[in-house]
Amino acid sequence: MIVSIDPATEAELARFTPHTESEVDAALDGAAAAQRKWRTRPVAERVELLSRIARVLRAGKDTYARLITAEMGKPITEAEAEIEKCAVTCEHYAEHAPAYLAARPVESNAAESAIVHDPLGVVLAIMPWNYPFWQFFRFAAPALAAGNGTILKHANNVAQCALAVEDIVRAAGAPDGLARTLLVEVPAVERLIADDRIAAVTLTGSTEVGALVAAQAGSHLKKQVLELGGSDPFIVLADADLAAAAETAVRARFTNVGQSCVNAKRFLVEEPVADEFVAAFTEAAAALKVGDPRDPATRIGPMARANLRDALHAQVRRSVEAGARVLTGGEPVEGPGFFYPPTVLDHVAPGMAAFEEETFGPVAAITRVRDAEEAVTLANQTEFGLGAAIWTHDVDRARELAGSIDAGAVFVNGLVASDPRLPFGGIKKSGYGRELGAEGIREFVNVKTLWIGPVSA
């Protein structure tokens, strides 16, 4: 049985019987049949669907945002922003997909040569709970524009969001079966990956699950895009605008209650300004309102599940036992719900849990460094490589440092965030492949060479 629980109250919201094997089989048949027709439609016609999806999203924004908040605890203002971001991304691909997918002529003597982009087929999307609408639409918008179909296997604690996603695409006028949600338990996923009607797989999730999915998909020679964990460094150099850096650092760490792969997690601060930065950062973190995520004033809602909160607290305890200092927070909130307060750990060093492991929740780890060189060394001292931030007035120096940081994205004097115009993804154990931008839409296409020789008279 698949059960949806309100993480703020621990009340049961809904329960669902998983789809049977025959229902799964029918969904795969339907998706494959719909995709075969969908791929023949002109790109200009396919992107019209994305424009309609954006309108459906905005028309139902209040309802969808409340659903996100109910199922995974995201503060309501952030849930509303998530729906808007989905709509903006659909509109981006509605406008730019024709150019991203256009044939690219190549000079080839007397022959006519071009690179064309054909869809792969039906893509299995295995998605997490932390951005239950955005994670799907950031993949689905370019995939549908490219002529693919999709089967969604969502995290089971956001089953209502998963079904709502399917309803949105259907309400926008997608062909029957083109985008389907399957409510299945984890053991069914391997069978989906192996099925011949699935052409490729995209996963956003943990590194451990990514390794399993990569092995399963690889054994069937199926393309994968993996967006996995992160332990993003946030480097503050001595010449940085400390007020701006501290204000952005709070948003970078505590957005979505710290439950994002691309949240800043390790704050590497040069010694001369460490005390000032830490004081400003801690004061702002401690002031974040913890409480009912339906209250627009709330900034820290509950964590999504009890086991996630317990694992986070264990990381805090182990770090403190190893010498880290708690400046604010550090203990679960008593009462119903899976609440953990914004927590700042100072004097975190390599070897401690908060430095070595991904902390997926509202805990910030501050490490004091001698200079920029040590900051870069420690930034790279992780198995992950998703995003990174550098704060300094010396932009030329920042460009040079950015070239030495192992990450899929480096932001200078700004908040690391995904943008539909820019490719998003990581290296090392943060995964491979890209989403968004032109690179993202081309992940699930066959980049085909078309060569046409001269015709004799």
RATAVEN-V210641 format. One record per helix or strand of 2 or more residues. SS is the DSSP state (@ for helix, = for strand). FROM is the first residue (numbers start at 1). LEN is the number of residues. If there is no record, write none. Layout:
ss=SS from=FROM len=LEN
ss=SS from=FROM len=LEN
This chain:
ss== from=2 len=4
ss== from=12 len=5
ss=@ from=21 len=18
ss=@ from=43 len=17
ss=@ from=61 len=12
ss=@ from=76 len=26
ss== from=104 len=5
ss== from=111 len=9
ss== from=122 len=6
ss=@ from=134 len=12
ss== from=149 len=6
ss=@ from=156 len=16
ss== from=179 len=3
ss=@ from=187 len=8
ss== from=200 len=5
ss=@ from=207 len=13
ss== from=223 len=5
ss== from=232 len=5
ss=@ from=242 len=17
ss== from=264 len=7
ss=@ from=271 len=16
ss=@ from=306 len=16
ss== from=325 len=4
ss== from=343 len=4
ss=@ from=353 len=4
ss== from=363 len=7
ss=@ from=372 len=8
ss== from=387 len=5
ss=@ from=395 len=8
ss== from=409 len=4
ss=@ from=428 len=3
ss== from=431 len=2
ss=@ from=437 len=5
ss== from=445 len=8
